[in-house]
Amino acid sequence: MYKSISFILSFFFMFSCKPENVKAKEFKVGKVSFNYPSDWKLIEPKMIDSYSAYLTNNEDTIFINYGRYNHKIYKNKLSGNLREQIEINGREAVIEIPNSKQGFYNIYVPKLDSLDGVIIFSSPLKDRGKVAAILSSFKIDNMGNSNILDKKNFSNKNKETGLTNYEYNCLSCHSENKRVIGRSLDKSFINSKSSEWLTNYLYSDKKNYYTDIKCFQFDKKDSIVVNQMVNYLKHN
């Protein structure tokens, strides 16, 4: 509770304690938006097929990548940051926060709809409070969660989430649009299976009979990760 209040107060004081000519501005692209102080500069390079921009106050920088060609960012296991998978207005997202005064913030929503996703991340932090106040106002379709950066909601730095596990584990052998080592995990296949079937499959011992490669088998103790993965697959 105190952490949530502190983020709200920090956002209030960010604007109220600035000179009068510094106002709150809204950043909006596609389905996502957030607020930032007008003394931060928005740079929007011209792109083809996707949107990239960054906000900076010459000390800290926030990068935004939005569109259908966002690459999967979790190719390897994570280290350092705290992270958690949460739902923001019906979309599964991975939020990362620094485990110390250094580090960076990251908001990753791979599927805002059938085409587009968004990655918003900071440079290594100089002023953690300013960046946190901006990113805590993140919204999808004008709905957000002011507690998304509240440290009490985050696990220790060694824990993976269902979504990150899916990207660095499942997508190492599968694709979402074509057969590679394993069959395609396209939407038609996922929709043809129930949540119960997918859950049992993730717990089962399985292998590709053409290549003799064994598929990763989750343990029952990984039920939180499995449930997060199934939620992501079925609801995004």
Residue, then its C-alpha position, 0 to 999 in steps of 0.5 A: m500500500y505504501k509503495s503504491i501511495s509513493f508512486i502516486l505521490s511521486f507522480f504528483f510532485m513531479f509535476s506540482c514541484k516543477p516550474e509552472n511552464v512544465k505540464a503533464k503531457e500524454f503520449k499515445v500510440g495505437k492502443v497504449s498511452f502514458n503521461y510524461p512531463s513536458d520538459w521531456k523531449l519526444i523524438e519520433p524517427k520515421m519508420i516503415d511498418s512499425y513505430s519507434a520513438y524515445l523520450t529523454n530529459n538528457e539524463d534518462t531515456i525511455f524507448i518505445n517500440y510498437g508494431r507487428y515486427n517486434h521481435k521476441i525479446y526473451k531469447n535467453k534466461l533472465s538475470g538481474n532485474l525483478r520481473e512478473q507477469i501481470e494482466i493489463n486490461g486483458r493482455e498478458a504483460v511482463i514487467e521488469i523493475p531494477n533490483s537496485k538503484q541501477g538497472f532499468y525498467n521494461i514493459y513488454v506486451p507482445k500481443l496487444d491484438s492479432l498484429d501489434g505488440v509493444i516494448i517500452f524500456s528505460s536506459p540505465l537509470k539516473d533518476r529512478g523516481k522520475v522514470a517510475a512515475i512516468l511508466s506507472s501511468f502506462k495504459i492499454d485502451n485507456m485502462g491501466n494499473s498504477n501498481i504495476l511497478d510496486k516492488k511487493n508484487f515482484s518475485n526474486k530475480n531468479k524466477e521466470t514467468g510463463l511468458t518469458n519461459y514460452e519465448y526462450n523455451c518453447l519458441s526455441c523449437h516452435s514458431e507461431n506461424k510455421r513448422v520448424i523443429g516442432r509444429s506451429l503454435d499458431k492461433s488455430f492450433i491453440n484455439s483447438k485445444s482446451s486450457e486443461w489439455l494445454t496444461n496437461y501437455l506442458y506437464s507431460d513427457k514428450k518428444n519429437y519423433y522425427t528428430d528425437i528431441k525431447c520437449f521441455q517437461f514442467d514439474k508440478k511445482d511450476s504450476i504458477v508458470v504453467n498457468q501463466m503460459v496457458n493464460y497467455l496462449k489462450h487469451n492473447 
